[in-house]
Amino acid sequence: MRPNSLPLLPAGQAPQDLLLDLVLPSRLELLEEVRERLDSVLGPLGLDEAARDRIGLAAHEAVANAMVHGNRRNPVLPVGLRVLLDGGDLVIRVADRGPGFDPAAVADPLLPENRLRPGGRGLLMMRALTDEVGHEPGATGGSVATLRWRMGGDARTFHP
Amino acid sequence: MAKVTSRKSGDVTIVDFTGRLVIGEGDYVLRQTVREALEGGAKNILLNLKDTTTIDSSGVGELVSAYTVVTNRGGKLKLAALPPKVHDILFITQLITVFEFYDDEKEAVASFA
């Protein structure tokens, strides 16, 4: 992994707020290492294990989604991951080089007719594990998923 | 690293899953093990998830697929010893009402009778 070259952050982001900055090839075997790297920056924030698990799983879903649905498992296409503090929020941004992602096009996995479908639950899990999830086009193509947690302001998230 | 083994208790095949039930790792080995159990004539399958350390949406999808394929063959698939993390995810995805699950393996095995 090397420092991120994808334009994931808005202009003017204070560098000291950037906790983690990775670019990795679209290889699923890297997901466990991503989780370890994430844990290494979440630990000093004083988050309990339950909170770290929720953040880690949401990030895992976003990165897996970027590799599989964004980059179509093409290992030469990069996924960018940035973890930062934005005011009182913890923010994770995950960027891919895929054709773009429209959350509205994802079938609701909670509808009875979709309940037993094997796929389509990643976005649901991200929404349940975060305070906010957004997807937008990347500055140079692809898609950027933004996961947000409000530090200290939401007991539901940090003390499930 | 995911590891899956299977054993028999009467006419119930117990599949013990250890590790990460996630995309590209545990999902594949679980699928293989359930398929082999069915090809070996198993009808009643109990997935023991006691040592499952994490589960993602692909792992959930694999549980659903296993449930569907076993049910479609006239068998039963049940879950045992769900760790809280797995229980939470099945609750979030509203699959907790789909699966029959037991805290205790013996009780689960007896439920197939």
Contacts between the chains, C-beta under 8 A, distances in Angstrom:
chain1	res1	chain2	res2	distance
A	28	B	23	5.8
A	28	B	24	3.3
A	28	B	25	7.6
A	29	B	24	6.5
A	29	B	25	7.9
A	31	B	22	6.9
A	31	B	23	7.3
A	31	B	24	7.2
A	31	B	25	8.0
A	32	B	20	7.1
A	32	B	25	7.8
A	53	B	54	7.7
A	53	B	85	6.5
A	57	B	54	6.9
A	57	B	56	6.6
A	57	B	89	8.0
A	60	B	22	7.1
A	60	B	56	5.8
A	61	B	56	6.2
A	61	B	57	6.0
A	64	B	22	7.9
A	64	B	23	5.1
A	64	B	56	6.8
A	64	B	57	7.9
A	64	B	58	7.2
A	68	B	23	7.2
A	109	B	93	6.7
A	110	B	93	7.7
A	110	B	94	5.3
A	115	B	94	7.0
A	115	B	95	7.2
A	115	B	98	6.6
A	116	B	64	5.6
A	116	B	67	7.4
A	116	B	68	5.7
A	116	B	98	7.2
A	117	B	61	7.8
A	117	B	64	7.3
A	118	B	61	4.0
A	118	B	62	7.4
A	118	B	64	5.6
A	118	B	65	4.7
A	118	B	68	7.9
A	119	B	57	7.6
A	119	B	58	7.7
A	119	B	61	5.3
A	121	B	57	4.1
A	121	B	60	5.7
A	121	B	61	6.7
A	121	B	93	5.3
A	122	B	56	7.9
A	122	B	57	4.3
A	124	B	57	7.7
A	124	B	92	7.0
A	124	B	93	6.4
A	125	B	56	7.4
A	125	B	57	5.3
A	125	B	89	7.0
A	125	B	92	6.3
A	125	B	93	7.2
A	128	B	92	4.4
A	129	B	92	7.9
A	160	B	88	7.4
